[in-house]
Amino acid sequence: MKRQFSIFFILAWSCTLSVQGQSSLAAADTARYPPTLDSFRIKPLFVPAGLAVSGLLVQGKVSRQLQQRVVMNYPDFRTHADDYLLFAPAALSLSLGAAGVKGKHPFGEQVLLAVISGLAQGGVTYILKGITKYPRPDGTANDAFPSGHTSSAFASATILHEEYGHRSIWYSVGGYGLATGVGTLRILNNRHWLSDVLFGAGVGIGATEVVYMGYPWVKRKLHHKNKR
């Protein structure tokens, strides 16, 4: 079980940390070239796509074997920390913005982007849950895939990374570390399979990246429309 958990940590941690480098390059490109519809980039989506594919690859036998060992080794593990930690990175980002710490966007736009990102990842997660109807490992419901907690946590972490990762890499490390912790707790609580968590992480990052990529274009279009 230790080896399988190590695989999860290495995969999730390496994937999410690599977002830092990709988004830094994307920010540099945006600074050199004005945002247009053509400025939607593929590179920032490599990480979430990799997590989503990994989630599909480990669905079934791998996830079930891991979960059996988790239940065997931690039969009485219960915590509600994952219900609160998922919001921590975004809460920190918005708190910094409200306190006047300059982020990538003004505070009002940060709030708007957080709301849109939440709706985007939540909508995708809700639709997929309804389509797949995959049973939870504890047998309580048929809405396991993907993990909504993990999706929200990684969307939250991506917001913090996008707004303040350029100021210090530790914002990104802390945010994605908390998100990885939320995913791990969902498995330890016997609420989700490894596949749910990995795919949920991909949804959270991917939806937020798309929102942040699309926002400059939408903002410019609205600005031109108001000037007419």
C-alpha positions in Angstrom: 0.0 0.0 0.0 2.9 2.4 0.8 4.2 1.9 -2.7 0.8 2.7 -4.3 0.4 5.8 -2.1 3.9 6.8 -3.1 2.9 6.5 -6.7 -0.1 8.8 -6.1 1.9 11.4 -4.3 4.7 11.4 -6.9 2.2 11.6 -9.8 0.0 14.3 -8.2 2.8 16.4 -6.8 5.0 16.3 -9.9 2.1 17.1 -12.1 0.8 20.0 -10.1 4.2 21.5 -9.5 4.9 21.5 -13.2 1.9 23.9 -13.6 4.2 26.5 -12.1 6.6 26.4 -15.0 4.0 26.1 -17.6 1.9 29.1 -16.3 5.1 31.2 -16.0 5.8 30.6 -19.6 2.2 31.4 -20.5 2.4 34.6 -18.5 5.5 35.7 -20.4 3.8 35.0 -23.7 0.8 37.0 -22.6 3.0 39.9 -21.7 4.7 39.9 -25.1 1.5 39.4 -27.2 -1.9 41.0 -26.6 -4.6 38.4 -25.7 -6.7 37.2 -28.6 -8.9 34.2 -29.3 -5.8 32.6 -30.8 -3.9 33.0 -27.5 -5.8 30.0 -26.0 -2.9 27.7 -25.3 -2.5 23.9 -25.1 0.5 23.7 -22.8 -1.3 24.7 -19.5 -3.8 21.8 -20.2 -1.1 19.1 -20.4 -1.0 18.6 -16.6 -4.8 18.4 -16.0 -5.1 16.1 -19.1 -2.4 13.9 -17.7 -4.1 13.6 -14.3 -7.4 12.8 -16.0 -5.9 10.1 -18.2 -4.1 8.7 -15.1 -7.5 8.5 -13.4 -9.0 6.6 -16.2 -6.0 4.2 -16.4 -6.1 3.3 -12.7 -9.9 2.9 -12.6 -11.0 -0.6 -11.7 -8.4 -3.1 -10.4 -5.7 -0.7 -9.3 -8.1 1.6 -7.4 -9.9 -1.3 -5.8 -6.7 -3.0 -4.7 -5.5 0.2 -3.1 -8.8 0.8 -1.4 -8.9 -2.7 0.0 -5.5 -2.1 1.6 -6.5 1.3 2.9 -9.6 -0.1 4.6 -7.6 -3.0 6.0 -4.9 -0.7 7.5 -7.0 2.2 8.5 -10.5 0.7 9.3 -11.4 3.4 11.8 -10.0 6.5 10.0 -12.5 9.3 10.0 -11.9 13.1 9.6 -13.9 16.1 8.3 -10.8 18.1 7.6 -11.2 17.5 3.9 -14.6 19.3 4.0 -12.8 22.5 5.0 -9.3 22.4 3.5 -10.6 22.4 0.0 -11.5 26.1 0.3 -8.3 27.1 2.0 -6.1 28.1 -1.0 -8.8 30.2 -2.6 -9.7 31.8 0.7 -6.0 32.7 1.2 -5.9 34.2 -2.3 -9.0 36.3 -1.8 -7.8 37.3 1.7 -4.5 38.6 0.2 -6.4 40.5 -2.4 -8.8 42.0 0.1 -5.8 43.0 2.2 -4.3 44.9 -0.7 -1.6 42.5 -1.7 -1.3 42.9 -5.5 -2.2 39.7 -7.4 -2.5 39.0 -11.1 -5.9 40.7 -11.1 -7.6 43.4 -9.0 -9.6 42.1 -6.1 -13.0 42.5 -7.7 -11.8 40.5 -10.7 -10.3 37.8 -8.4 -13.7 37.3 -6.8 -15.3 37.1 -10.3 -12.7 34.6 -11.5 -13.1 32.5 -8.4 -16.9 32.3 -8.8 -16.7 31.4 -12.5 -14.0 28.8 -11.9 -16.1 27.3 -9.1 -19.1 27.1 -11.4 -17.1 25.6 -14.2 -15.4 22.8 -12.3 -18.6 22.2 -10.3 -20.6 22.0 -13.4 -18.3 19.5 -15.1 -18.0 17.4 -12.0 -21.8 17.3 -11.5 -22.4 16.3 -15.1 -19.8 13.5 -15.0 -21.2 12.2 -11.7 -24.7 12.0 -13.2 -23.4 10.3 -16.4 -21.1 7.7 -14.8 -23.1 6.9 -11.6 -20.0 5.1 -10.2 -20.4 3.6 -6.7 -18.5 5.0 -3.8 -16.1 2.6 -2.1 -18.2 2.7 1.1 -21.3 1.9 -0.8 -23.3 4.9 0.3 -24.0 6.4 -3.1 -23.4 6.1 -6.8 -21.8 9.5 -7.4 -18.1 8.7 -6.8 -16.5 9.7 -10.2 -15.0 12.2 -10.2 -14.3 13.5 -6.7 -16.0 16.8 -6.1 -13.9 17.6 -3.1 -10.7 17.0 -5.0 -11.9 19.0 -8.0 -12.8 22.0 -5.8 -9.5 21.7 -3.9 -7.4 21.8 -7.1 -9.4 24.6 -8.6 -8.9 26.5 -5.4 -5.2 25.8 -5.5 -5.0 26.9 -9.1 -6.6 30.2 -8.3 -4.0 30.9 -5.6 -1.2 29.8 -8.0 -2.5 32.0 -10.8 -2.9 35.1 -8.7 0.1 34.9 -6.4 2.4 32.1 -7.7 4.4 34.7 -9.6 5.2 36.4 -6.2 6.5 33.3 -4.6 6.5 29.6 -5.6 5.5 28.7 -2.0 2.0 30.0 -2.7 1.8 27.3 -5.4 3.5 24.7 -3.4 1.3 25.3 -0.4 -1.9 25.4 -2.4 -1.3 22.3 -4.4 0.1 20.6 -1.3 -3.2 21.2 0.5 -5.2 20.0 -2.5 -3.1 16.8 -2.7 -3.9 16.3 1.0 -7.6 16.7 0.4 -7.4 14.0 -2.3 -5.5 11.7 0.0 -8.1 12.2 2.8 -10.9 11.3 0.5 -9.3 8.0 -0.1 -8.5 7.4 3.6 -12.1 8.3 4.5 -13.1 5.5 2.1 -15.2 8.0 0.2 -13.4 7.9 -3.1 -11.2 5.7 -5.3 -7.8 6.7 -6.5 -9.3 7.1 -10.0 -11.9 9.6 -8.7 -9.2 11.7 -7.0 -6.8 11.9 -10.0 -9.6 12.7 -12.5 -11.1 15.2 -10.1 -7.7 17.0 -9.8 -7.6 17.2 -13.6 -11.0 18.7 -13.7 -10.2 21.3 -11.1 -7.0 22.4 -12.7 -8.3 22.2 -16.2 -11.5 24.1 -15.7 -9.7 26.9 -13.8 -6.9 27.2 -16.4 -9.5 27.5 -19.2 -11.3 30.2 -17.2 -8.1 32.2 -16.7 -7.0 31.7 -20.3 -10.4 32.9 -21.6 -10.9 35.8 -19.3 -8.6 38.4 -21.0 -10.3 37.7 -24.3 -13.8 38.1 -22.8 -12.8 41.2 -20.9 -11.4 42.8 -24.1 -14.5 42.0 -26.1 -16.7 43.5 -23.4 -14.5 46.6 -23.2 -14.7 47.1 -27.0 -18.5 46.6 -26.9 -18.9 49.2 -24.1 -16.8 51.8 -26.1 -19.2 51.6 -29.1 
